[in-house]
Amino acid sequence: MAITEIEDQISNIIEKDDKSSFIYDFLGVYNIPKATITKLRKGINNLSDVPGEVYLKNKLYYKQTNGELMQAFTDVKEKIDELGSKPRYILVTDFKEVLAYDTKTEDTLTAPFERLPQKFEFFLAWNGIEKADFDKENPADIRAAERFAKLYDVIVKDNPDVSRHGLNLFLIRILFCLFAEDTDIFSKNLFTNKIKQLTNLDGSDLDDFISKLFGVLDVEKKNRSENTPSWLMEFPYVDGDLFKDPHESLKFTAKSRKLIIDAGEKLEWDQINPDILGSMMQAVASEDSRSHLGMHYTSVPNIMKVIKPLFLDDLKEKFEKAKGNNKKLNALYERIGKIKFMDPACGSGNFLIVTYKQLRQLEIDILKEQNNLGYQTMYIPSVTLDQFYGIEIDDFACDTTRLSLWIAEHQMNVKLHEEIQDAVRPTLPLQHAGAIICGNALRLDWEEVMPHDKADEVYLFGNPPYLGARKMNSIQKSDLHCVMPFIKGANSLDYITGWFIQGAKYLQNSFAKLGFVTTNSIIQGQQVPILWPQIFKMSIEISFGYRSFKWANNAKQNAGVTVSIIGLACNKYLTNSKYLYGSNFKKEVNNICLLYTSDAADEGVGGVVGGGGGS
């Protein structure tokens, strides 16, 4: 059963005026047999004879109270402590508040009764699912994706002639408004409440409401017309180009209106994880991804395998060496605000978002260390979104990347203020990312997307598309020919090799570096003598390598593609040590090369190897 279905079932239960059947209906949402619940209603297997109490052996001790909730809970807890066999949960409520206790994990839940649907995972042990395991699946993000999938389907059905871009842009904007009203960017519940208060139940005037609202969010308050309604003036200026383009008119119904309101009232947007939210929003608009909605994204640990050896390990090492020295801390603080990053196959922005959050955390750590040394200066931001660039062929993915970066920025602004009270960094107006370009990365000049000088600290990273030479269509073959028109045997190369050639061209005669995930087909077998001599001719060499491993994401039926990670740099400016990585080792080496034999593709021989060097 989908998360939203569970939440909606519990919502229907708590909205009933008659609460006498609450606990039986609530148990029915979980994997408690109907026969067991029927017997419980009749009192046959209720081990408590106290009115208002239900005790189901091994499962639950429930108490309804009209008095002091904590006292009622304490009374039940004392009874439980005397029992030999304990129920998994204690649940006490006065139908205003809920107090629950997990006797196994000793976790406690306290929440308003009306928020019980959003806390359903606390009781998942009845379904054989421990909450800790469920939390690994990022439930807040899955909730958002499931609810938006429902909304998207209804909007698409009701608006068959509206452009896909218009639908996608509407979805992104609605998502931002819902996040904003739940995280103090807007006033609390401002967006949802205005829809409830000012639009008809049948949704007939919702499009007019949306059009007026989106129209003012890109206008500074001082520049808004004097005829602007007072309710619109309650909304702040957003900018960031999110609301620059006009809203494409849509037809709304009672159902679509309710789905928007439900998304505002039933989701906890402050729990959203921007690392993967974009991937899930992209899946909403892709029917072939619906079966694993919210489960196809590059995991943070895998992203770290790329960015740590590329630049993050060095930055953190410099921070450790700078501790206690304010001059060195200032230099590092200034440095991280000048680095530029680009993912030329950014998808929904996972690599960019994780990198942004890592740098913002390093910024915080530097400030905290300076405070510890007694240096307290006025906060001046270092890391900004205009350091981050991306290329993506899908326009919806570009929009979700920008949105996820804005969400990440706000979350890190909040974290900054929590850890350093005097440091305040407003989220609005939204800041512009360096450039998130919608286009074909193999047809664009990367230097035009992210210009750089020889001495600039620049990093390219990502997970370009895997597509074998025999599986490319005519357009993709033409893309590859455009990148490497004079390379003999190019027709035998995988699609991803185009990113390596483009990247090598970008790195020439500069300090820029690159780290890409790649299927290991390009580092073994027949592709090695075709591709790599062309890269090495450009004075580019391998700066680090990650031995082949299964690139597993959180897709439940993920087959796990075998990949490697390859780092490249211009040999004229490569100053750092070279490292070879594996699942449980890091080895300093003099050189990293590609092992090739003529039958490598057939025998599985080949890959990244290191030569010489330390242990």
N, C-alpha and C positions, 0 to 999 in steps of 0.2 A: 504494500500500500504506500502511495506517495506521501511525503511529509505533509503537503497541503491538505490531503484528504483526512489525515489524522487530526490535524489542527481544526479543520472545518467540522468534523464530527464532534470534537470536544466543545467547540464554540456553540454548536446547536444544543448540546447538553446543558451548558451553564446558562444559556439564555432562557431555559424553561422557567416559568413562574413556580411550578411545583417542583420543589427540590427533594421530595421524598424518595425518588428513584435515582437520585444523582449517582450514588456510588456504584449501583448496579449497571447503569448506563456507561459509567466511566470505565469500569472493568471490561465491559463489552468491546471497547475500542481496542483493547490489547488481546493477546492470545490466551485469554481465559476461556475455557470451554463453556458454551452456552448452557449445557446441562448443569455445570457447577454453579453458574450465576443464577439459574432458575431455582436450584435447591437453596441457594443463599437467600434469595427473596422470600422463600417460604420458611426460612429459619432452620432448615434441616441440618445444614453444615455450618451454621453460625455458632462459633464456640463461645460467644459472649451473650449473656442474657440481660445485659444492661440496655435499656432503651436508648436509641441513638448511636449504638455501637455495632460494628460489624467486624467479626474476627474470622478471617478465612485462613486456615492453617497453612503455614509456610509462605503465604502470599501477602496478607494485609491485616493490619489492625486499624480500623477507621472509627473516628468519633466525630459526631456532629455536636456542636456546642453553641449555646446562646450567650455564654459568659466569656470569661477571660481565656483567650486562645492559648497563651503560654501555659497557664495553669492546667488546662485540659490536656495539653501535650505532655506536661510533666507527669500527670496522673497516669496516662497511658504508658509512658516510658517506664514508670516504676513497675507497672504490671508486667510489661514485656521482660524487664530485667529478671523477674522471678521465674520466667518460663524456661523450660529446658530447650524447647524448639521454638525459635523466634521466627516471626513473619518477616519477609524481606523488607516491607515498608510499614511505617506509621504515617497515617494521613489524618490531620485534624483540620476542620474548617468551620467557620461561622457564616460562610457564603459571602463574606466580605474579604477575608484573608484566608490563605492556605498555608499550613505549616506541615512539611513532610520530612521524613527521616529515613535514610537507607541504612538498615541495621548491618549490612555487610561492609559497605564502604565508609559508613559514618558521615556521609554527605548530608547536608541539610538544605531544604528548599523553603524559602519564605517569599511569598508573592501575593499580589492582589488576586482575588478569586477570578476576576475577569481576564487575567494574564495566564491562567492555567493552560490554555491551548499552546502557548509559546514555550511552555515548560514540559511538554509531554515526554521529552527524551529522558527526563529524570526517572521515569517508571518503565523504561525499556527492558529492564531485566526480566519482566514478565514475558517478553518476547524472545528471551535468550540473548539479548544484546546488551552488553555492558556500556554504560554511558561514556566511559573513556574511549572505547572503540568507536562509538558513534561520533564523538567529537572530532576524531581524526578525519572524518569525511566533510568537515566544515559545514555543519548543518545550516548556519545562517545563510551561506551562499547558495546552498541547494534550495532552501526555502524561497529565496529571491528568484532563482531561476525557474522553479516550478510555477510560482505565481505569475511570473511574467510570460511564461510559455502559454498559460491559459489566457491571459490578456491578449497576447499577440495573436493567438488563433482566432479569438472572437473579433478583434479589430480587422484582421485579414478577411475573415468571412463577410463582415459587414461592409467592407470597403474594397471590393474586387478591382476597382479601377485606379486606386491610389498607388503611386510609385513605391517600390520597395525602399528606396532611399528615404522617402517621406515617412514611411512606417518605422523604419529603424531609428531615424532621428527623433521621432516622437517618443519611442521607447527609451532612448538614452536620456532625453530631457525629463521625462516623468521619473525615471530612476534617480536622477540627480535631485529633483525636488523632494522626493521621499527621503533620500539620505539626508538632505539639508535640514529638513524639519525635525529630524530625529537626533541630530548631532550639533544643534545650536548654531548652525550656519543661518537658518531661518529661525523664527520663533517656534517654540515647541508646537508641533501638530498644525502649523499654520496652513500648509497646503491642503491637507486632508480635510481639515475643519471648514475651510472656505468652500471646497467642493460640496460638502454636506449641507452647508448653510445656504449657499447661493445658487445651486443648480437644481433642476427638476429631477424627481425620482426616475423619470423615464429616460434621462440622459439627453433629451432633445436640445437643451441649450448648453451642453457641456463643451461642445466645440467652440462656441463663442467665448466661453469662460477661458478655455485653454489658449485660444488665439490672443485674447487681450493680455493674459498673464505673460505668455512667452514674449509678447511684443514689448513689455515694459522692463523685463529682466535684463535686457541689453542696453537700457537707457539709465544714465545716472539720475538720481532723484532730482537734482537741481535742474536737469534738462527735460524733465517730464512735463507734459502739458498741464496747465492749470485746471483743465477739465478732467484730469485723471481721477477716477473714483478713489475714495479714501481707502477702500479695501485693497486696491492695487498698491497704494503708497506704503502699505505695511510690508511689502516685499522689497528686499534690498537689491542693489545693483550687483549683477553677477559677472558680466563680461566673459573673458576667455573665449569669445567667439561661439560659445555653446548655443546662444540664442540669437545669433546674428542673422541667420537665414530665416525667411518667413515660414510660419507654420503652414503645412499643407493640410487643408481642410479635411476633416474626418467625420464620419457618421458614428455617433455613440448611442448606446441603448441602455436600458436599466441594468442589463447584465454587465456591460463593459464599465459602466459607472461604478457598480458595486465592486467589481474586481480591483479597480484603482483604489477605492476606499479600503477594501480588505488589505491590500498591499501596504497601505499606510498604517492601519490599526493592528495588523497581525504579524508584522515583521519587525525585528529589532535591528534597525539599520546600523546602529553603532557597532554591531558585531560582524559587519561585512568585512571580508578579506579581499582587498583589491588585487592581491597576487593572482587570484584565480577567477575573480568575478567577471572580468572581461571575456575569458574563455567560455564561461557559462552563458553569458548574454549572447555571445556569438552562436552558441549551440541552440539557443531559443529560436533563432532565425534560420536554422539549418535542420530540415526535417530528418536528414539521415543521421543526425547526432542526437535526436531526441531519446533514443533508447538508453543512452548513458548520460542523460542531462546532468551537467555539473561534474562529470567525472573525467573529461578529457582535458587535461592541462598538464603542463610541465611542472613537476614538483619542485619545491624550493630546494631540497637537497641536490637535485640534479642541476639546477641552475647554478648553485654554489660550486659545483665541480668545474664549471666554466669560469666564473668570475673570480674565484679565489686565486688560482694560479695566474690569471691574466693581470689582476691589479689589486684585489682586496687583501691578499696576504701581505703584499708589500706595504700597503697603507697602514694596516694594523701593526706591522712590525715597526714602522716609523713612529706610530703613536706610542708604542711601548718604550721605544728609545727616547722619545721626547718627554716622557713623564718627569716632572720635577724641573723642567727647563722651559720657562715661559716663551723664550724666543723661538725655540724649536716648535712649540705648540702653535704659536702664531703663524709660523711658516707653513706648517701642515694644514692649518685652518684655511689659510689663503690658497694653498695648493688645491684642496678638494673642491674649492669653489670655481676653479678654472678648468678642470678636466671636462672633456666632452665624450659622450657615449652615443653609439648608434647601433641599433639592431636593424639590419637591412632585410629582415624577413620577420618583422616584429609580431605578426599575428595580433593577438589582443594585448600585447605589451608585457608579458610575464617577466622577461629578462630586465626590461627597463624599470619596472616597478620594484622588483626585488633590489636592483642596484640602487635606485633612489632611496629606498628605505635604509639600506646598509650605510649609505653615505650620510644620510640625515642622523642616523644613530651615532656615527663616528663624530659628526659635528657636535652632538650633545655630549659625548664622552670627553671631547677636548674642552668644552666649556666647563664641565664638572671638574675636570682636573685643574683647570685654571682657578676655579673657585676654591678648590682645596688648597691651592698654593697661596691664596689670599688676594688674587687678582680679580676684582669685580669691575668689569667695564660694561658700557651700554651694549646691549645685544645688537649685532649687525649680522644679518643672514649671510651664510656662505654658500651652501648648496641650493640651487634653484632649478626649476623645471626647464629653463631655457638651455640647460646643459645636455638635454636628452633628445635624441633624434630617432626616427624610425621610418622604415619604408614598408608598406604593406599594400598588396594589390586589391584587397577587399575593403570597400569604403566603410562598412559597418564595423569591421575590426579596428580601423583607424579611429572611429568615433569612440569605441569602447576603450581603446588605449588611452585616449585623452581623458575620458571620464575616470578611469581607474587611477591614472596619475593624479588627478585632482583629489580623489578620495584618499589616496595614499598621502598626499601633501597635507590634507586636513588632519588625518590621524597622527601624522608626525608633528604637526603644529601643536596638537593637544598634548602629545607626549613630551614635547619640549617644555611646555608650560608646567606640566606635572613634575618634571624632574628639575627644572630651573625656574623657580617661581617668577623671577623678574623678567624672564625672556618671553615676550609675547610676539607672535607672528600671525597676523590676520590671514584668513583663508580667502576672503573676498576683498576686492574683486579677484576672480580666478586669474592665475598666472598662465602665460602662454608657454607651452613646451617649445623647445628649439625648433623642431619641425617634425610633424608626423605626416608623412607624405603618402597619399594614395597613388600608387603607380607600380609599374613593373620594374623591380630592382635590377634586372638584367638589361633594361633599356634606358635606365637613368644614369647620369653621371653622379657618382656618389660625392664627388668633390663639390658639386653644386648644391647637394642636399646638406652636407655638413662640411663647409670649407675649413681647411686647416693649413697652418704653416709648418715648416719642417720641425720646429722645436716644440710645437703644441703637444700636450699630453692628451692623446685620443685613443679610445678603445672601441673596436668593433666586436660584437659578439652576437650569438643567437643560435638558432636551430633551424637552418634553412630547409626547404622541402626535400624530402627523399623521393626520388622517382628514377627508376632504372632506365637505362638507355633505350630499351625495347618497349617501354611503357609510355614514353612521351608522345604527345600529339604533335601535329605539324607546327602549331604556334610555339610550343615549348622547344622543339628542335630549332626553330628559327631564332628563338631567344638565345640559345646556346651558340648558334652560329654567329650571332651578332657580337657576342663577347669574345669568341675565339675563332675568327674567320680563317686564319691561316694555319691552324693546328692540324696536322695530319692525324687521322684516326679519331677526330673529335666526335664522330657519330657513335663511337663506342663508349662515350663518357656519360655518367649519370648527370641528372639535371643540377644537382647540388654543386658540381664542379664549377658551374658558372659563378657562384658566389665566391669560391676560392680565387678564381682568376680576377674577378672584380676587386676583391679584397686585396690581393697582392699588388694590383695596380695602384690602389689607394695608399698602400704602405710605402711605396717606393720613395727613397730619399727622405724619409721622415722618421720621427720617433714613434709614430703610431703603431699600435699592436692589434692583433686579431685573435679571437678564440671562437671556433665554430664546432658545434656537434655535427658529426657526419656518420652516415652508415659506413662500416669499415670496408665496403666494396671499393672505395676509391683509394685505399691504402694497401691493397693486395691484388694480385692477379694482373690482368691485361691493362687495367687503367693506370697503373703506376708509371710505366715508361711513357705514356701519352701525356698525362697531366703534369707530373711533378717536375720534369726538366723545364717545362715552360715557366713554372713558378720560380724555380731556382735561378733561371736566367735573369730574372728581374732583381737579383741580389736579395732575395727573400729566403729565409731559412726557418726551420721549425724551432720555435722557442720553448715549447713544452708539449708534452703529449700524454694522453690518458689511454692506457691499454683498453682493449675491447671489453665492453660490458653490456648487459641488458639495459636498455633505456626504458625503464618501466615508469609509467605515470599511474594515476589513480583510476584508470579505466578498469572496470571489474573483469572485462574479458580481454584485457590488454595482452597481446602476444609477446610484447617485449622485443623490440628491434635491437639487433646487435650493433653497437655504435662505438666510435672512438671520439675523443676530443683533441683537436689539433690547434696549437697556437702558432702564429706566424709573426715574424718581425723582420725589418730590414737589417741585414747583417752588418751594415755600416754603423748602426746606432744601437745594436743590441748589447747592453751593458750588464744585465742581470744574469744570474746563473740559470742554467737550463735544468729542468726537472722532468723526470718520467714518473707518472702516477699509475697506481693500480688500486684495487679494491681496499687494500690495507697497507700500502707502502708509498713512500715518496723518496725518490732516489735522485741525487744530483749527478749529472752526467756531462761529458764534454760535448757530445753530439747526439742528436736524435735523428734517426734515419728510418727509411722504409725498407723492410725486408721483402724482397721480391724473388720469386722463382716462376718459371714459365707455366707451371701447373698449379700455382698458388690458388687460383680461383676454384679449382676443382678439389684441391686437397686441404683447403683451409689454412694454407701456409701464408704467412705475411702479416703485416701490421706494423705497429710503432715499436721500435726498439731503441735502447740507449747504448752509447758506446763510451767506455772509460768513465772517469769521474769518481766521485766519492760514494759513500755508502748510502 
